[in-house]
Amino acid sequence: MLLAMIAATLPARAAGPVLHEYFEPDPSDDLRLKATTAHGAMPAAINTPSGILSGPGDYKETPPSRNAYGGNSTPESVDATYRIDRDTSRPESVSYDDPFTPSVAPYKRLYAYDMISEGLELVVRDKALRRVPIGGAATPAEDQFYAELLVDLSANVPVRIPTPGPDTRVLAAHLEPQLDFELLRDGADNFFILARERRRARLLMQLSVVRAVFGNPFGNADWSILSAHASPVPELVRAPAAQMLAQIGISRAMPPREAVSALVAYFRSFAASSEWPQGRSTLALYRELVTAKKGVCRHRSYAFTITALALGIPTRFVRNEAHAWVEVFDGALWHRVDLGGAAGRLDFEFVTAQSHLPPADPYPWPQSSESGASMAERALTSARGAPGPGGPQSAQGSQAPSGAQGPTGARGPSGAGLSSSQNAGRSSTTDSSDNSEAERNERIAAPTALTLAVGSDRVLRGAPLEFSGSVEAGGEPCAFARVDIDLEKSDGDRRSLGALPTDAEGRFLGELTVPLSIAVGNYMVTASTPG
């Protein structure tokens, strides 16, 4: 496959006197002089607990995020629901893009779900979109952020964009080129941008989030108040969830604050496992995850969400391409709670130099689990060239476990416990694996046939590319399997594009985006499946 780009040549500096000398901008001066950004829409610098931050610069001088948001991700697209999978192994590495300054890695809030459907999928209870007001000033209780991201606008269709935290306020927003647009949010606090044209644009925002949501303890709330805000759970999960709560030793006889602490402690004690759960149904999978305390971030957050909602605690499952966590509501604030289960390594597509410094984590971390923040800190330490094998501990005080690899030592899915199939379509809770160990090993050892078709042999960086094909083993279709798609150069250098799920007939079809960071050249497209 040939990746194309437009080459640009920069002219050499002409000899002669220097008429204008460049000085590095000083954000302290910008703050003191109350300077604004070039477009005048927001201050050139803001003062935060994470330090003084410089506003977005000129597009030509400061390229925005390398990934484009929106596009096919709408309130009704396939990623608007989420189905948990059975791959409980720890991913080796995941890619991540952060358009915020300071960086909130890995907690970019991209998808949030606040209800369990009758099919035990995660969904948004209230999909009605409401306009997000733009304007105002940050309060002393809020942390501020700049956002700089590329957006693939779709004419008259809301497309999804990320936020740095729950209940984000938009103090200023500017679109380049200048177009009429609206910012919208649904009942789970997912953000969308609506414009009248279909094109790629640069969205700049000044945002604020109440600082307490990033680390303060759950408030002293009453059960009756919380239950009024919690989404109802389906009838078929009430009894199993009650059994799980009894097994854990949590009930409504406890104060809500104490119950939340106990839930966090229990679900943080999960461990990744290359021995996938045996449950064939979603309900059986839920029970097995809770009982065996097995899984990475998405499994912990999924099981926590069902259990907490059944108890009457308003809960959201939140994810992005690299990590998953939960948010719990105490009647006044939504609190971000990381349950751990992070990947072995975080590979940044784009990240700013400054990191967000949240309040201290109010909940202790067990030795066996690692927070997403710790994973991000290791990656940032490595990216900045700082020493320290294995990376430092995060502010949350977690430690990195040894971690388990995939069932056959294959590359893990591109999401810190997030099945990368969630980026292209829904995965399934069941697959064609047999329950017995002998049968599963026989299936893995059977000859596997994988077909692959690529939509085009030429593609632009940052553009989607369609893949299709099928997987079978021993002459039978591999239903609901993961297909990893990579680009490989002749020198052996390989870049992961992501993964796609097969359907019940062992077929897969979907689009994956070619990273803007990849070098121009000729590539071989390769596909593989774990096992």
Disulfide bonds with the S-S distance in Angstrom:
none
